[in-house]
Structure formats: structure tokens, C-alpha cells
Amino acid sequence: MRLRHIEVIQAILQTGHLGTAAEWLQLPVGDVDATLKDAERQLGFMLFASVRGRLQATRETLELQAEIAQLYEALEPVQRLASRLKHHHAPTLRAVCTPPLANQLLPQSIAALRRRFQDTPCNLSSQPTREIVRSLLLREADVGLSLYDPQHPHIQSTVLAQGKLQLLAPHGWLKPKQKYIALQELAGQSMIGLEGHDPLSRLLDAKLQALRPLPEVQTRVQTYQMMRSLVEAGEGLAIVDPFTASGAREIGLDACPLSPPIPVILYGLTLKETESTPALNALLEIITHKAQALLAGTPPSAPVA
């Protein structure tokens, strides 16, 4: 089959009508009908049967449907690249971050970047750090943001900002203007646990397990954002990263650092031995500026321009 055959089959699968498929493909109905018949001649079987005014896929077409869908999905990056080249756009900047950074930091930073690089398309996604490393190695991403250093031989880790783990509690649980809370004060408290395999979650679990009496952990979740939501719902206390804590303060939850402090570092991850771009350099600069301001509890002094 040729690509045009596949386009016509996919269009009819989606629409069920020859005319609608023609509109979708922006082709004359006669051309679509001729292409469909040519595909059937080459394949040696009927692809669609007319049932109550609709074109219904035959058994053979249904078996082909999954493979056709995979091919279309694989063609999407090619189509985007062709469109970019046609309009002389800059290369797409692909940024991926761990969930705690997807709520505020990365979207705000991308918005600031787009004001400077208006012709640079951006793709954003959220993944665990191990998946960020995989995306970078496969060249599916240009930059990653994480709260721990994967220490991979082919990944460059750059420190962008540093904060502290924070206790998150319902409004009024902490004393007014309380600046920190001793970890031992959490002994015996109802806590929300963090499931995970990264060093930060393992460190956090070890700290809680060392307390006497042990905190009561009835609920465990996989992200700091879910911990925040459960604190808001009254499920207990949580220890979260400083970016999650910053957003939680805005909705009225109490938050303060632990004592002794447990540092949290924001890393920018890039693939070693690859040439950077002005847009990527600018994004890392913007993220650093915004992250440091957010961790200091103050808005940026001026837009990064």
C-alpha cells in the first residue's frame, strides 16, 4: 500500500462516509473513491462495506486498524517538522520536568521564554527522573528538570537553585510566624507517606522511620502534589518539596522548613556533548531566576528579558 491509500483508509475509519473523508483530506470525492478502489485491488480484498448509509470496516480492515494508527502516530513528528521547515520556524524546544515542577515553575518559565523567542515552539511534559534520563538519551527531550541528580555518565547536571524540605499542615496547625519545626515534633503524628524510588523519597521515609513513636502513616501516594491535596482534605501532615509548599501557602495551608534542614536541589539536566541553543540557554536562565525567587518567597524583581 502507498501512503495515500493509508490516508484514505484512516479518514474513512474516522468518519464513516466517503464525502466527509474527502472533506477531511481536502480532496475531491472522486479521487478518494478511486484511491480506495485502487487499495482494494492491490490488497485483493474489500476494505469497507456500505451498511445503512455508512461505510463499515470489514474484518480485514479492523485487523489493519491498529497498525495504521501506529503509522499515523509515527508520522506526526515528520508532519510537524515539515510544517516548521515550510514556515522557517526555529527548532522545537522540548522540556520535561518531574511533577513538583509542572504546576508553576516550568509553565511560568516557558511563558517568559516565549515572550523572548516567539518563533520557538515548545513541548512540555512531566515524567519521573528515570524517564527524563531516558528521554534525554533517546534525544526525545532537550532539557529536564529534577529534584535529584541521576548521576548518569552521559547526562550533564547543573545546579539551578536550592531549597529545603517543608512540613505541610492544615491552616492554623503551626504557630503564627513559626519559622521551622523540629523533625522530632512529628513523632506520633498522622502523616501522609511518599512512595517512590528516588533518593529524596527514600531519605524522607528513613527520617520518618527513625522517629519514636513512629508517625501514623495510613495513606501513601506517589507525588508531592497528591500529598498537598490530602493535607488540604484533612488526611494529615506531609513533608514536601519547597515548590509544592510555595503553591500550598497560596491556598492557605501552613508550611515551614524542617529542623535540622534537609536540602532540596533543583537540577537542570541536559545531554552531554550536544550543542546548546540560545533558547535553551535562555530557558535555564529564566528557570534559575524564577526558582530562586520562588524559594526566597518573593516575586522576581523584574521579568527576565
N, C-alpha and C positions, 0 to 999 in steps of 0.2 A: 504493500500500500504506500501511496505517496502522502505527504503531509497534508495536502489539500483534501484527500479522502478522509483523513482523521479529523480535520477541522469540521467537515460537513457532518460526519457521524456524531461528533461531540455536540454540535449545535442542535441536531435533531434529538439526541438523547435529552438535552436540557429543555427543549421547547415542545417537542411532540408534534410540531407542524412544520411543513416544508416552507410555507411563507414566512413564518416567524423566524425560522432558522436563517432564511435568506436575508431578512432584515438585520438579524444579529451579525451576520457575516458581511453585510453591506454588499451583497451580490444579487444579480437577477435570479428569480426563482428558477428559470430555465437552466441556468448554469449550475445551481445547487442540485437540481434533479438529475442533470446529466452526469455530474460528478458522483452522485450516489449510485447511479446505474453502472457507471464505469468501475466503481469499487466492487460492486456485487459481481460484475463479470470477472474481475481479476481474482476475487476470492472464491467464486464458484458456489456461493450460497446467498440467500436473501438476508438483508440486514434489518429491514423493518417491514411490518405488515400493517395495513390500514384497518383499524378497529374503532368503530363508532366515531369516525371523523378525526382520529388521531393516529399518528404513526407510532406503533408499539414495537419495541425492540424484540427481535427473535431471540431464541435461546443462545444461538451462537454469538450474537451481539452482546448479550448480557455477560457472556464469558469474557469477551474482549474489553468490557467496560472498565474494569479495574486497571488494566494495563494502559488503556487510553488516558485515563485520569492521571496516572503516574507520569505519562509522557507529557501531558499538558502542564503538570506541576513543574517538571524539569525544564520546560520551555519558557516559563515565566521570567527567570533571570535573564535569559537571552533576549526576550522581548523588551525588558526594562533597559538592558544595556544598549540595544539598538535604538530605542527611543532617546536615550541620553546622548548617544553619539549623533543622532539626527539633529538634535537641538543644541549640540555643543555644550551640554551641561558638564559640571565638574563630577568627578567620581563620587559615588555614594559613600558617605562616612557611616560605618556600621559599628554601633556602640552597644555593649551588653554589660549588665550590672547584676549584682546579687539583689534579692528582693528588698532589703532595707533601704537601698539607694534608689529604687524605682519610683518611689512615691513623690519625692520632692527634688532631690539633688540632680539626678540626671535629666529629667524633663526641663527643669528650670535652666540648666546649663545648656541644653540643646537649643532652647528658645533664644538664649542670649547669643549663641553661636550663629544661629540662622539670621540674626539681625546684622551680623558682620559678613557672613558668607551666604548670601541669598540664593546663589546658584548651586549650592551644595546640598543635594538630597541627603537625608539621614534615615537610617533604620535603627530602631531601638528595640531591645528585648531584655528580658530578665531571666537569669539562669543561675544555678548553683556554681560555685567557683570551679569545680571539676569540669563542668560543661563549658564554662568560659574558656578554660585552658584548651579544651578540645576544639572549640570554635576558632580560637586563635591559630592553633596548629594546622587546622584544615583551611585556614585563610577565609573562613566564613565571617570573621569579625576583625575589625581593625584595632579596637581598644576595648579593654574590660576594666570594670571597677569592682573591687572586692575588699572585704574587711580582714583578709589574711593573705599572706604571701604563699603561693603554692610551691615556691622554690623549685621550679622546673628549669632544666638546663637551657631550654630554648625560649623561655619567657623572661622578658625584662620587667622587673617590679620596681616601680618608682613610688616613694612615699609622697603623698599629696597633702595629708592632714592627719592630725592625731587627736583623739578624744578619750573618754573614759566610759566604761560600762556604767549604766544608771539603773537605779531602782525605780520601777514604775508602780504607782499606787493610786487608789481612788482619791478623788478630790477630798482634802481635809485629813488624810491619813498622816501625812507628815506635819511636823510643827511649822508654823509660819516662819518663812525665811530660813528654814533648815538648809544648811549648805552641803551636808553629806550625811550618810548613815553607815554605822559600823556593820560589817557583814554579820557579826555575831547577833545583832539585833533581829536578824531574820530567822534565827533558830526557833523551830516550832511553829512558824507562820505557815499559813496556807499559801502555797506558791504554785505558779504555772511553770511546768518544765519545758525545756527545749530539746527536741530530738534532732540529732544531726551528727555528722561525722567530721566536721571541720574542727580545727584546733580550738577555736573560740567556744564552740558549744561543749566540747569535751572539758575545757578548763572550767567553764561555768558549772557544769554538772559536778566536777570534782570539788569545787568550792562549796556547793550546797551539801554534798555528801559528807563533808568534813564537819559540819555544824552539829552541835548537840544541845538540845534534842534536834533530831532531823526535821527539816521542814516537811510539811504535809503536801505532797505533790500528787494530786488526783487527776490532773489533766496535763498531757504533753502535746506540743504542737511542733511544726517544722519551720515556722518563720517567726521573726520578731513582730511582724505586722499582726499575726494571729494572736500573739501574746498580748499586744496592746488592746486588741478587740475584746479579749477575755477579761482583762483588767477593767475595761470600760463596762463590761457586762456584770462585774462584781464577783468574778470567779476567784480572785486572789491577787497576790502581788507577783511581779515579774521583774527579771533583770534583763535589760535590753541594751542595744547599741545606742550611741548618743544621737544618731539621726532619727531613729524611731522615737526616742524620748523627746526630741525637739518638736516633732509633729504632735506628740501626745499632749504636751503642755498647751498647745494651741487649742485643744478641745477641752481643756480644763482638768486633765489628770495631773497628779503630783509626780515629780521626778527630781532625783538628785543623785550625785555620784556616790559610789561605794567608798568605804574607807577600811583598809588601805585601798588606794585606787587600782583598778585593773585597766591598763591602757588598751585602746582600740585604734588601730591604724588603718587609714584609707589608702589603698594601693591602686595605682594605675598600671594595668598590665598590657604589654604590647609584645609582639613577636620580635625576637632579636634579629639583627642583621636584615631588617627591612627598612626601606626609606620612608621617613615620615613625610607628612604633608602639612602645608600651612594650616589647614582646617583642623587637623588632628592636634597640632601643637597648640592652637588657639583653644580647642576644647579642653585640653588638660589644664591650661592656664585658667580658664573660666571655672572649671570644677574645683581647682585648688582654692581660688578666691572665694567661691561660694561656700565650700565646705568649711573653710577656716572661719568665715563669718558666722555660719550656722552653728558651729561648735562653740563659738565665743558668745552665742546668744544675742548677737547684734546683726542688723541687716548690713549688706555690703555698703561700704562708704560711698561707692559710686559704681555705676554699671561698668563692667569691663568692656572696653571699646578698642 
